[in-house]
Amino acid sequence: MKKVILAVGIALIWFGGTNLGFSATTQVDALVEKLVEKGILNRKEAIQLKAEIAEDEKIVRQEGLKQDLPSWVNNIKFTGDLRTRYQWEEKDGSEERHRGRIRLRFGAEMKVNDELKAFTGFASGGSDPRSTNQTFQDTFQHPDLRLDYAYAEYKPKTWLTLDAGKIKGMPFWTPSDYLWDTDINSEGLAAKFGWAVRPNLNLSLNTGFFVLDESSSDTSDPFMVSLQPGFKWNILESEPEKLSLETAFTYYIFDNVQGSTLDNSSGTNTLENSKLKYDYDSISLSSELGVKEPFGSEGILPYAGIIGEYINNLDPSTDNNGWLIGTKLGYKSVKGKKQWQLRYTYRDLEKDAWLDTFPDSDFYGGGTGVKGHEILLGYGLLKNVNLELDYYHNKNTFGTIKEEDLFQFDVNYKF
């Protein structure tokens, strides 16, 4: 009977207070305190009840706000992030350099209907597709803000996704930025297939057609076609997330690349008459083996993984291979407060193993004919705020050998 009286009283105050413009939470707080005085509730029950009512009031207000907005507003989701960076770098034969840098990105996801979405985003930086950084320089000049991506996504089936436009990222799986800098956004068409063939086994097939350049005076425009079959296998059926293996094989077909020049090249591939000497049709193998809570307690080590990648350019007979090996410890990705990740990789990318327009631009300027180490430590400082310390020690493998050290300290804010 006491609970019924309490529920009716709260309901009357809730709806009555709301309609009259009073704070429902304030009215309920007063009632709850009276019930504590009468001995109907103890202090612990009162605190819990107040918290539950406050949360319910928040939800009601949010739903009311959504109902008051036009329908098209509710179909848009906004995202963004800001990164501030201190960077130090030193290369043999050059003066050390200290830089302050900033990156701003924001985007929108727009629901057209149940099967079709449109995405658009803008980012700081210049025309370099491998960098959205803006260095502090030129006496406080205003930095550029440019279109970063704009594409449509059509999902007619649960197992099929089609993308068209300037697509965010590369529409296939890779465990690192070894071959593809994370700032690169592809241009063209992509199809992604995915099937759950067993409760613990998913198969995938990613394919796409991507334009690399276009000329009004030449019909031999360079382009790339990719085909990537892969799988994700949760090895232990009794504990699906305990031990997992994700692997993908990728075949890259480049057409009209040999004998051409590509913008934003690092200038490390072999040239002939100032043009690219080879095509770069390549095969790549990527894999990540992960163990969740290897010591049985999330507080000790939530995740431990080993990653590996291999690339082979099928055209030249020398300087045509590359590989990466590394490990991840901590959380698989840092998303919340006090989460952390330590990652180490060693990579070797020969001179003509891959086009020098695509690799991670922080690793010896994004060129080929390089090898070395990277160590990264990430930590979740607050909700949506994390810190990263990233250190590279690497060198080139042809010409005059020069070692390079690069250190970055980042503060990332997501909104």
RAVEN-V139172 format. One record per helix or strand of 2 or more residues. SS is the DSSP state (h for helix, s for strand). FROM is the first residue (numbers start at 1). LEN is the number of residues. If there is no record, write none. Layout:
BEGIN
[[SS	FROM	LEN] [SS	FROM	LEN]]
END
This chain:
BEGIN
[[h	2	19] [h	24	14] [h	43	26] [h	71	4] [s	76	16] [s	97	15] [s	116	9] [s	134	2] [s	145	13] [s	160	7] [s	187	12] [s	201	11] [s	223	12] [s	243	13] [s	271	2] [s	275	2] [s	282	11] [s	303	11] [s	321	10] [s	340	10] [h	364	3] [s	370	13] [s	385	12] [s	403	12]]
END
